[in-house]
Amino acid sequence: VTKKYPAFSAYQSTSVDAQTLTNVTYMRMILDTEHYDNGSNFDTTNFKFTAPYNGIYHFDANVLLDSNTSSGGTWQTGERMDVHLYKNQGDATTTSTTKRVASSLHIVTGKDSEDGLTDNFLQCDLSADLKLETGDFIELYVKQNSGENQYTHAPTGGDFTRFTGHLVCAL
């Protein structure tokens, strides 16, 4: 067992609470603070994890959108929030699907298009195992289509908008 076994937990601190998520735009999540970073493989400036070894890695992500910012938190039936992991991307766009390696989505449901959510939190989680080569990097992105900007929620503890990962086995 090595003491430099790659494992990290990064989150969005209160200094970036209410990160703007522009409508129908891939936004890299700002994860500027760490609970831990064994091996120093997560970059809190560029918000990405870089694999130090060839191996299978496990990742978990959680994004919570907040209803307390003046125009955020309103969703109609059928609108969605997508959470994605990208490998070696650098800047995700709508044409970047070849580098998308994991996705999860939350779709607002109701009886008809008039139903929806007003001034509510919306959360989406993602969990994935990925085979990475030394030097591959993984970033967390969010895209939403509510018709307006939405905003993240980042309380002091970093429990809601976060990204974690660790090496499962080296190859």
C-alpha positions in Angstrom: 0.0 0.0 0.0 1.4 3.4 -1.0 0.8 6.6 1.0 0.5 8.4 -2.3 -2.6 6.3 -3.4 -4.5 8.8 -5.6 -7.7 10.0 -4.0 -9.3 13.4 -3.9 -12.4 15.3 -2.7 -12.9 18.8 -4.2 -15.8 21.1 -3.7 -17.1 24.5 -4.5 -16.5 26.8 -1.6 -18.7 29.7 -0.5 -16.3 32.0 -2.3 -17.9 30.8 -5.6 -21.4 30.2 -4.3 -23.9 31.0 -7.0 -21.6 30.0 -10.0 -23.7 31.1 -13.0 -24.7 28.2 -15.3 -25.7 29.8 -18.6 -28.7 28.3 -20.4 -27.8 25.6 -22.9 -24.0 26.0 -22.4 -21.5 23.5 -21.1 -20.0 25.0 -17.9 -16.9 23.6 -16.2 -17.7 23.4 -12.5 -15.5 25.6 -10.3 -14.1 23.3 -7.6 -11.7 25.5 -5.7 -11.3 23.8 -2.4 -10.3 20.3 -1.3 -11.3 18.1 1.7 -8.2 16.0 0.8 -5.9 15.3 -2.2 -3.7 12.4 -1.6 -0.9 12.6 -4.2 -1.8 16.2 -5.2 -3.5 15.2 -8.5 -6.5 17.5 -8.4 -5.8 21.1 -9.6 -8.0 23.7 -7.8 -7.0 26.3 -10.3 -8.0 24.5 -13.5 -10.6 22.2 -11.7 -9.4 18.9 -13.0 -8.0 15.6 -11.9 -4.9 14.2 -13.7 -4.3 10.4 -13.5 -0.8 9.7 -12.1 -0.9 6.0 -13.2 -2.6 3.8 -15.8 -5.6 2.3 -14.0 -9.3 2.1 -13.3 -10.6 5.1 -11.4 -13.9 5.7 -9.6 -15.5 9.1 -9.7 -18.6 10.6 -7.9 -20.0 14.0 -8.6 -22.9 16.0 -7.2 -24.2 19.4 -8.4 -27.0 21.3 -6.5 -28.6 24.3 -8.1 -30.0 26.9 -5.7 -33.3 28.6 -5.7 -32.2 31.6 -3.7 -30.5 33.6 -6.4 -33.0 36.2 -7.8 -33.8 34.6 -11.2 -32.8 31.0 -10.6 -34.7 27.9 -9.5 -37.6 28.0 -11.9 -38.0 24.9 -14.1 -40.8 23.6 -16.4 -41.7 20.0 -17.1 -39.3 18.5 -19.6 -36.4 20.8 -18.8 -33.2 19.2 -17.7 -29.8 19.5 -16.0 -27.0 17.3 -17.3 -23.8 16.4 -15.4 -20.9 15.2 -17.5 -17.3 14.0 -17.0 -15.0 14.8 -19.9 -11.6 13.2 -20.5 -8.7 15.4 -22.0 -11.2 18.0 -23.1 -10.1 21.4 -21.8 -13.2 23.2 -23.0 -16.4 21.4 -23.6 -18.9 22.5 -26.3 -22.0 21.0 -27.8 -19.8 19.2 -30.3 -17.5 17.7 -27.7 -19.3 14.4 -27.3 -16.4 12.2 -28.3 -14.5 13.2 -25.1 -17.6 12.8 -22.9 -17.0 9.7 -20.8 -19.8 9.7 -18.3 -23.2 11.4 -18.1 -26.2 11.7 -15.8 -29.3 13.9 -16.1 -32.2 15.0 -14.1 -35.4 15.8 -16.0 -38.2 17.8 -14.4 -41.4 15.9 -14.5 -45.0 16.8 -14.0 -48.5 16.2 -15.5 -48.1 18.7 -18.3 -45.9 21.5 -19.5 -47.6 24.0 -17.1 -46.4 21.9 -14.1 -42.8 22.5 -12.9 -40.7 23.8 -10.1 -40.5 27.4 -8.9 -37.8 28.5 -6.5 -36.6 25.0 -5.7 -33.3 23.2 -5.5 -32.4 20.8 -8.3 -29.8 18.1 -7.8 -28.0 15.7 -10.1 -25.5 13.0 -9.2 -23.0 11.0 -11.3 -21.0 7.9 -10.5 -18.6 6.2 -12.9 -15.6 3.9 -13.2 -13.2 5.0 -16.0 -10.0 3.5 -17.5 -7.4 6.2 -17.7 -3.8 6.4 -18.9 -1.1 8.3 -17.1 -1.6 12.0 -17.8 -5.3 11.7 -18.8 -7.4 14.4 -17.1 -11.0 14.5 -16.0 -13.2 17.5 -15.6 -16.8 18.0 -14.4 -19.2 20.0 -16.6 -22.9 20.9 -16.3 -25.4 21.9 -18.9 -29.0 23.0 -18.3 -31.9 24.1 -20.5 -34.3 26.0 -18.2 -34.4 29.0 -20.5 -32.5 31.2 -18.0 -29.3 31.2 -16.0 -29.2 28.9 -13.0 -26.9 29.1 -10.0 -25.0 26.6 -7.9 -25.4 26.2 -4.2 -22.2 25.9 -2.2 -22.6 25.9 1.6 -19.6 26.0 3.9 -19.0 22.2 4.2 -18.9 21.5 0.4 -21.4 18.7 0.6 -23.6 19.6 -2.3 -21.5 20.7 -5.3 -18.5 18.4 -5.2 -16.3 16.0 -7.1 -14.5 13.0 -5.7 -12.3 10.2 -7.1 -9.8 7.5 -6.3 -7.7 4.8 -8.0 -9.5 1.4 -7.9 -6.6 -0.6 -9.4 -3.4 0.2 -11.3 -3.0 -1.5 -14.7 
